[in-house]
């Protein structure tokens, strides 16, 4: 039994064939793969998480703002709300296996003597000014304060103002970053 077709179907189109075509078209949209860092208090406990995402885009230049799409039921959504911030770590094209470590909530967090994460999911991290974790290996990253939240059905669009940026290089080109088509992962449709 196949899943029900979601959304409008143009008149005269076979729903199953149309749904298959729509998914293929949406899967072909060029997108990057990133790791979103979040931090906040949940149920009285301080929590951090890293989550693989492909819905990341700059949405404003004045002020500088970045939007991230997050599954509404994800731990990351709750932490972004609780902490009022998020960070986006870009992933080097050569590190394609890394993103698979963060498709589920991170349970393996190593804290420093100051009580901040120094490794998550076996990967070294640093803590941004907002408290969100950033992958140490990231060729580039942005740290954002949450400014807007838009409910979009299955996902939430969090829009953050860029407070800080960094990475391995001071130059504008962070180098080749991982894209969805570099992996066998797909998301969309």
Secondary structure, DSSP 8 states (H G I E B T S, - for coil): ------S---TT--HHHHHHHHHHHHHTS--B-EEEEEEEEETTEEEEEEEEES-EEEEEETTEEEEEEEETTSHHHHHHHHHTEEEEEE-BGGGGGGGGGGSS----EEE-TTS-EEEETTEEEEE-TTS-EEETT-SEEEEEEEEEEEEETTEEEEEEEEEEEEES-SSS----B-BGGGSS-----
